[in-house]
Amino acid sequence: MTAIRPSGFVRGELVAPAPPPAVHVSVPRWIGERLFNSIGNAILTVLGIVGLAALLWPTARFLLVDAVWRGSERTDCLPETVGHQVGACWPFIAAKFDQLMYGFYPADQRWRANLVYGLGALLLAPLLVPRVGYKALNAVLFFGAFPLVAGVLLTGGVLGLQEVETRLWGGLLVTLVISYAGIVGSLPLGILLALGRRSDLPVVRSASVVFIEFWRGVPLITVLFFATYMLPLFLPGDWKIDGLVRVLIGVILFSAAYLAEVVRAGLQAIPRGQFEGAMALGLGYWRMMGLVILPQALRLVIPGLVNSFIALFKDTTLVLIVAIFDLLGQLRASFSDPNWATPVTLFTGFAFAGMIYFVVSFAMSRYAMFTEQRLNAR
């Protein structure tokens, strides 16, 4: 019988061990090893530097170098007054800052909005710092008590507070209210829908599938129109729901459908042995999900969850369609002021709004990466 020889090359000796990785690498060495270690990488590096310079330098000139920083009227931002090409007109932002932050909220009552901002930051900060204790109590206060306190402070009408209708709210205040309510309300509902879609009960599973597919198949603009203009037609004559509340309900239901699929992906990634091990310990369904399955599933889908939260934060700009003036809506309204009509007013306003959206979205993304690394290290 002829012996069968394996095809290919078989090494007859061991490969020499690779040198240990350097603990400290100098900047020139890092540049040489990472950016110019081959002709192709060198070309891509040079093209990248040229592209960044072509993009960043005009932006820096508009926002900083050629920008106008002081002034009290539109003529201060005109080339004829400045004597050179004008960049961003920051006096316009200073003049409209209160409108962009609070909308038409009464000036003498804006301390209530500032108090809500402060309470929110005070309760959120301990949740973001891992070393701070009492996380459960802090979470109950931030997700349970804070919405009630914020609603009372902003709306008023009780405890001697002047009533402020939601139609007067606007600017960043409305953006944060819709984002916070959407995230806090849609995540628990999305988890329940994800569990329902994987349920063994046909009725529960079918209802969850219908809900998810319906809301995912309808554009958010349509949801906002329906919640604002058509929903009151289906209510009894003496029932009235505030316009902002209707928008919040629509946003929560819409976002929950997408979060349900994100959470379901995490549930499907959990090995079957985890379910069997939890059941072998005698845990019931809800204890198994709450103590064993969901913590692992949510850790796996942190990028997807944060991506949905960022999308929800930016999609709040669509409420302008239904006459709710968020940050972008108030910005567009401020453009109609003839006292600040200059060639650069439009670009300055959108640059300011873009920086706010970028800072918030980037912060959410960075903290999500930090959380992933901290959980994966365990």
C-alpha positions as CSV (number, residue, x, y, z in Angstrom):
1,M,0.0,0.0,0.0
2,T,1.4,3.4,-1.0
3,A,1.6,6.0,1.8
4,I,-0.5,9.1,1.2
5,R,1.7,12.2,1.5
6,P,0.0,15.5,2.6
7,S,0.0,18.1,-0.1
8,G,1.7,21.4,0.5
9,F,4.8,22.4,2.4
10,V,5.4,20.9,5.9
11,R,7.9,22.9,8.0
12,G,10.6,20.7,9.6
13,E,11.7,23.1,12.3
14,L,10.1,25.5,14.7
15,V,9.7,29.2,13.8
16,A,11.9,31.6,15.8
17,P,9.9,33.4,18.5
18,A,8.8,36.9,17.6
19,P,10.2,39.7,19.7
20,P,8.0,41.0,22.5
21,P,5.9,44.1,21.7
22,A,7.5,47.4,22.7
23,V,6.1,49.0,25.8
24,H,7.0,52.5,24.7
25,V,7.1,53.5,21.1
26,S,8.5,56.8,20.0
27,V,6.3,59.1,17.8
28,P,8.6,58.9,14.7
29,R,8.8,55.1,15.0
30,W,5.0,54.8,15.4
31,I,4.5,57.0,12.3
32,G,7.0,55.0,10.3
33,E,5.4,51.6,11.3
34,R,1.8,52.6,11.0
35,L,1.6,55.3,8.3
36,F,4.6,54.9,6.0
37,N,5.5,51.2,6.3
38,S,4.7,50.7,2.6
39,I,4.3,52.7,-0.6
40,G,0.6,52.2,-0.6
41,N,0.2,53.3,3.0
42,A,2.4,56.3,2.4
43,I,0.3,57.4,-0.6
44,L,-2.9,57.0,1.5
45,T,-1.4,58.9,4.4
46,V,-0.4,61.9,2.2
47,L,-3.8,61.9,0.5
48,G,-5.5,61.8,3.9
49,I,-3.4,64.7,5.2
50,V,-4.2,66.8,2.1
51,G,-7.9,66.0,2.4
52,L,-8.0,66.9,6.0
53,A,-6.2,70.2,5.4
54,A,-8.5,71.1,2.5
55,L,-11.5,70.5,4.8
56,L,-10.3,71.7,8.2
57,W,-8.5,74.9,7.2
58,P,-11.6,76.6,5.5
59,T,-13.7,75.5,8.5
60,A,-11.2,76.9,11.0
61,R,-11.1,80.2,9.0
62,F,-14.9,80.5,9.0
63,L,-15.4,79.6,12.7
64,L,-12.4,81.2,14.2
65,V,-10.0,83.2,12.1
66,D,-12.4,85.4,10.1
67,A,-15.2,85.2,12.6
68,V,-16.8,88.2,14.2
69,W,-16.8,87.9,18.0
70,R,-18.2,91.2,19.2
71,G,-21.2,93.3,18.0
72,S,-24.7,94.2,18.7
73,E,-26.3,94.4,15.3
74,R,-26.1,93.1,11.8
75,T,-23.8,95.8,10.5
76,D,-21.1,94.5,12.7
77,C,-21.0,91.3,10.6
78,L,-20.8,92.9,7.2
79,P,-17.6,93.0,5.2
80,E,-18.0,96.7,4.7
81,T,-17.8,97.2,8.5
82,V,-15.1,94.6,9.3
83,G,-12.9,95.4,6.3
84,H,-12.3,91.8,5.2
85,Q,-14.2,88.6,4.3
86,V,-16.5,87.8,7.2
87,G,-16.7,84.3,8.8
88,A,-19.1,83.2,11.5
89,C,-21.2,86.0,13.0
90,W,-21.1,84.9,16.7
91,P,-22.9,88.1,17.9
92,F,-26.0,86.6,16.2
93,I,-25.8,83.5,18.4
94,A,-25.3,85.6,21.5
95,A,-28.4,87.6,20.7
96,K,-30.5,84.6,20.0
97,F,-29.0,82.3,22.7
98,D,-31.9,82.4,25.1
99,Q,-34.3,81.7,22.3
100,L,-32.2,78.7,21.1
101,M,-32.0,77.3,24.7
102,Y,-35.6,77.9,25.9
103,G,-37.8,78.9,23.0
104,F,-40.5,81.2,24.1
105,Y,-40.4,80.1,27.7
106,P,-41.2,83.1,29.9
107,A,-37.9,84.9,30.8
108,D,-38.8,85.3,34.5
109,Q,-39.6,81.6,34.7
110,R,-36.5,80.2,33.0
111,W,-34.9,79.4,36.4
112,R,-37.2,76.4,36.4
113,A,-35.7,75.1,33.2
114,N,-32.2,75.8,34.6
115,L,-33.2,73.9,37.7
116,V,-34.3,70.9,35.6
117,Y,-31.0,71.0,33.7
118,G,-29.1,71.0,37.0
119,L,-31.1,68.2,38.6
120,G,-30.7,66.1,35.5
121,A,-26.9,66.6,35.4
122,L,-26.7,66.0,39.1
123,L,-28.5,62.7,38.9
124,L,-26.9,61.5,35.7
125,A,-23.3,62.1,36.7
126,P,-23.2,59.4,39.5
127,L,-24.7,56.9,37.1
128,L,-21.9,57.4,34.6
129,V,-19.1,57.1,37.1
130,P,-18.5,53.4,37.9
131,R,-16.9,54.0,41.4
132,V,-19.9,55.9,42.8
133,G,-22.1,53.7,44.8
134,Y,-25.9,53.6,45.4
135,K,-26.5,52.9,41.7
136,A,-29.9,51.4,42.3
137,L,-31.2,54.4,44.3
138,N,-29.7,56.8,41.8
139,A,-31.4,55.0,38.9
140,V,-34.8,55.1,40.6
141,L,-34.4,58.8,41.2
142,F,-33.2,59.6,37.6
143,F,-35.6,57.3,35.7
144,G,-38.6,57.4,38.1
145,A,-38.7,60.6,40.2
146,F,-36.9,63.0,37.9
147,P,-39.4,62.9,35.1
148,L,-42.2,63.7,37.6
149,V,-40.3,66.6,39.2
150,A,-39.2,67.9,35.8
151,G,-42.8,67.8,34.5
152,V,-44.1,69.7,37.5
153,L,-41.3,72.3,37.3
154,L,-41.6,72.9,33.6
155,T,-45.4,72.8,33.3
156,G,-46.3,74.5,36.6
157,G,-49.9,75.2,37.6
158,V,-49.2,73.6,41.1
159,L,-47.3,74.6,44.2
160,G,-47.6,78.2,43.3
161,L,-45.8,77.9,40.1
162,Q,-47.0,79.8,37.1
163,E,-48.5,77.5,34.4
164,V,-46.4,77.5,31.2
165,E,-48.0,75.8,28.2
166,T,-45.9,73.4,26.2
167,R,-46.5,75.4,23.0
168,L,-44.1,78.0,24.6
169,W,-41.4,75.5,25.1
170,G,-38.7,75.3,22.5
171,G,-35.0,75.2,21.6
172,L,-32.7,72.8,23.3
173,L,-35.2,72.3,26.1
174,V,-37.6,70.5,23.8
175,T,-34.8,68.6,22.1
176,L,-33.7,67.2,25.5
177,V,-37.2,66.5,26.7
178,I,-38.1,64.5,23.6
179,S,-34.8,62.7,23.6
180,Y,-34.9,61.8,27.3
181,A,-38.6,60.7,27.2
182,G,-38.0,58.7,24.0
183,I,-34.9,56.8,25.4
184,V,-36.4,56.2,28.9
185,G,-39.8,55.1,27.5
186,S,-38.8,53.2,24.5
187,L,-36.0,50.9,26.0
188,P,-38.3,49.0,28.5
189,L,-41.0,48.7,25.9
190,G,-38.5,47.5,23.3
191,I,-37.2,44.8,25.7
192,L,-40.8,43.6,26.4
193,L,-41.4,43.5,22.6
194,A,-38.2,41.5,22.0
195,L,-39.2,39.0,24.7
196,G,-42.7,38.9,23.3
197,R,-41.4,38.1,19.8
198,R,-39.5,35.1,21.2
199,S,-42.3,34.0,23.4
200,D,-43.8,30.5,23.0
201,L,-47.3,31.9,23.3
202,P,-48.7,32.4,19.8
203,V,-50.9,35.3,20.8
204,V,-48.1,37.2,22.5
205,R,-45.6,36.5,19.7
206,S,-48.0,37.5,16.9
207,A,-49.0,40.7,18.6
208,S,-45.3,41.6,19.1
209,V,-44.5,40.9,15.5
210,V,-47.4,43.0,14.2
211,F,-46.5,45.9,16.5
212,I,-42.9,45.8,15.5
213,E,-43.4,45.5,11.7
214,F,-46.1,48.1,11.7
215,W,-44.1,50.8,13.4
216,R,-40.9,50.0,11.5
217,G,-42.8,50.2,8.2
218,V,-44.1,53.7,8.8
219,P,-41.9,56.9,8.5
220,L,-41.5,58.9,11.6
221,I,-42.9,62.0,9.9
222,T,-46.1,60.0,9.3
223,V,-46.2,59.0,12.9
224,L,-45.8,62.6,14.1
225,F,-48.6,63.8,11.7
226,F,-50.9,61.1,12.9
227,A,-50.2,61.7,16.6
228,T,-50.6,65.5,16.2
229,Y,-53.5,65.9,13.8
230,M,-55.4,62.6,13.5
231,L,-55.2,61.1,17.0
232,P,-57.6,63.7,18.5
233,L,-60.2,62.7,15.9
234,F,-60.4,59.2,17.5
235,L,-60.7,60.5,21.1
236,P,-64.0,61.3,22.8
237,G,-65.1,64.9,22.6
238,D,-64.1,65.8,26.1
239,W,-60.7,64.2,25.9
240,K,-57.7,66.4,25.2
241,I,-54.0,65.4,25.1
242,D,-51.3,68.0,25.0
243,G,-49.5,68.3,21.6
244,L,-46.1,67.6,23.1
245,V,-47.4,64.6,24.9
246,R,-48.8,63.2,21.7
247,V,-45.5,63.6,20.0
248,L,-43.7,61.9,22.9
249,I,-46.1,58.9,22.6
250,G,-45.4,58.6,18.9
251,V,-41.7,58.9,19.3
252,I,-41.6,56.2,22.1
253,L,-43.7,53.7,20.1
254,F,-41.7,54.3,16.9
255,S,-38.3,54.0,18.7
256,A,-39.4,50.9,20.7
257,A,-40.0,48.9,17.5
258,Y,-36.4,49.4,16.4
259,L,-34.9,48.8,19.9
260,A,-36.9,45.6,20.0
261,E,-35.0,44.2,17.1
262,V,-31.7,45.3,18.5
263,V,-32.4,43.5,21.8
264,R,-33.7,40.5,20.0
265,A,-30.4,40.2,18.2
266,G,-28.7,40.1,21.6
267,L,-31.1,37.4,22.9
268,Q,-30.4,35.2,20.0
269,A,-26.7,35.5,20.5
270,I,-26.9,34.0,24.0
271,P,-26.0,30.3,24.0
272,R,-28.8,27.8,24.7
273,G,-26.8,26.5,27.7
274,Q,-27.4,29.8,29.5
275,F,-31.2,29.3,29.4
276,E,-30.8,25.6,30.4
277,G,-28.5,26.5,33.3
278,A,-30.8,29.1,34.6
279,M,-33.8,26.7,34.4
280,A,-31.7,24.0,36.1
281,L,-31.3,26.4,39.1
282,G,-35.0,26.6,39.4
283,L,-35.3,30.2,38.2
284,G,-38.6,31.3,36.8
285,Y,-39.0,33.0,33.4
286,W,-38.8,36.6,34.6
287,R,-36.0,35.9,37.1
288,M,-34.0,34.0,34.5
289,M,-34.4,36.9,32.0
290,G,-33.6,39.6,34.6
291,L,-30.7,38.0,36.3
292,V,-29.1,35.8,33.7
293,I,-30.1,36.4,30.1
294,L,-30.8,40.1,29.7
295,P,-27.6,41.4,31.3
296,Q,-25.6,39.3,28.8
297,A,-27.8,40.2,25.9
298,L,-27.7,44.0,26.6
299,R,-24.0,43.9,26.9
300,L,-23.7,42.4,23.5
301,V,-25.8,45.0,21.8
302,I,-24.5,48.2,23.4
303,P,-23.3,49.5,20.0
304,G,-26.7,49.0,18.5
305,L,-28.5,50.5,21.4
306,V,-26.3,53.6,21.5
307,N,-26.7,53.9,17.7
308,S,-30.5,54.0,18.1
309,F,-30.2,56.6,20.9
310,I,-28.1,58.8,18.8
311,A,-30.5,58.5,15.9
312,L,-33.4,59.3,18.2
313,F,-31.6,62.4,19.5
314,K,-31.0,63.7,16.0
315,D,-34.5,62.7,14.7
316,T,-36.0,65.2,17.2
317,T,-35.5,67.8,14.5
318,L,-38.5,66.3,12.7
319,V,-40.9,67.7,15.3
320,L,-40.6,71.0,13.4
321,I,-43.0,69.5,10.9
322,V,-45.8,69.5,13.5
323,A,-45.1,73.0,14.7
324,I,-43.0,72.1,17.7
325,F,-39.9,74.3,17.7
326,D,-36.9,72.3,19.0
327,L,-33.3,73.6,18.7
328,L,-33.3,73.5,14.9
329,G,-36.8,74.9,14.7
330,Q,-35.9,77.9,16.9
331,L,-32.8,78.4,14.8
332,R,-34.8,78.5,11.6
333,A,-37.2,80.9,13.2
334,S,-34.4,83.2,14.3
335,F,-33.3,83.5,10.7
336,S,-36.4,85.5,9.9
337,D,-35.3,88.4,12.1
338,P,-34.3,91.2,9.7
339,N,-32.1,92.8,12.3
340,W,-29.6,90.0,11.8
341,A,-30.0,89.4,8.1
342,T,-26.4,88.9,6.8
343,P,-24.8,86.6,4.2
344,V,-23.3,84.5,7.0
345,T,-26.1,84.3,9.5
346,L,-27.5,81.1,8.0
347,F,-24.2,79.3,8.0
348,T,-23.3,80.5,11.5
349,G,-26.6,79.2,13.0
350,F,-26.3,75.8,11.4
351,A,-22.7,75.5,12.5
352,F,-23.7,76.3,16.1
353,A,-26.5,73.7,16.0
354,G,-24.2,71.2,14.3
355,M,-21.6,71.5,17.1
356,I,-24.2,70.9,19.8
357,Y,-25.5,67.8,18.0
358,F,-22.0,66.5,17.4
359,V,-20.8,67.1,21.0
360,V,-23.8,65.2,22.5
361,S,-23.7,62.3,19.9
362,F,-19.9,62.0,20.3
363,A,-20.1,61.9,24.1
364,M,-22.7,59.2,23.9
365,S,-20.5,57.2,21.5
366,R,-17.4,57.6,23.6
367,Y,-19.1,56.6,26.8
368,A,-20.6,53.5,25.1
369,M,-17.1,52.5,24.1
370,F,-15.8,53.0,27.6
371,T,-18.7,50.9,29.0
372,E,-17.9,48.1,26.4
373,Q,-14.3,48.0,27.4
374,R,-15.1,47.9,31.1
375,L,-17.6,45.1,30.8
376,N,-15.4,43.0,28.4
377,A,-12.5,43.3,30.9
378,R,-14.5,41.4,33.5
